[in-house]
Amino acid sequence: MIDERGQKQLLLAATLLFGLLSFFFFDQPLTLFFHQLDIGLWHSIWKAITKAGQSEWYLVGGLLLFAGFWKWNRWLSLSGLFLFSTVAVSGLASDLAKVILCRARPKLFLQHGIYGFDLFGWHFDHAWQSFPSGHSATALSAALTLSLLFPRFRPVFVIAGSTIAASRVVLCQHYLSDIVAGSALGAVTVALLYQRYFRNALDETGTI
């Protein structure tokens, strides 16, 4: 039997392998496919979905819960801080990785045929900040945080987060491997912060 640590390592290895396979075999064909569909109502629907992956919704909401309920409901207040922390940390980690890894976004591939990384190229412009997907990191960190807080609705949160992440590929803003990496980053951030800082505190304060 594989213990919990072994399962996590196996999952991480599988994620890395899939990301590598996606880079070589899936990313470009998917981008070309969805680029043909990027028109009209289809575009508008996915554009609306992708807006839910903007980090400010969760950062502001988390801070408001933390500050507004500190005196009246400590569990809800800590939940807000947990949400803010996971989204903030995963977002900062994503932004740092983007600047270091410098992966060309799909628009450079579609317009100029540029594909791949310029490692340590220190590009600060949007066109070279594709990997990992920040929207996906935000969507999954928020979804998994809310899943831990409200486990009854876990399927809804996970489906919503995954749909937001997928929107980045559908809109040709990111490659599949970008959203896989961003989603994994969000998941790891939630797991680490929950185990290290929030699990005991939330258990001690009870529930709503």
Secondary structure, DSSP 4 states (H G I P E B T S, - for coil): ---HHHHHHHHHHHHHHHHHHIIIIIHHHHHHHHHHH-SHHHHHHHHHHHGGG-HHHHHHHHHHHHHHSTTT-HHHHHHHHHHHHHHHHHHHHHHHHHHHH-BPPHHHHHHH---SB-TT----SGGG--SS-HHHHHHHHHHHHHHHH-GGGHHHHHHHHHHHHHHHHHTTSS-HHHHHHHHHHHHHHHHHHIIIIIHHHHHHH---
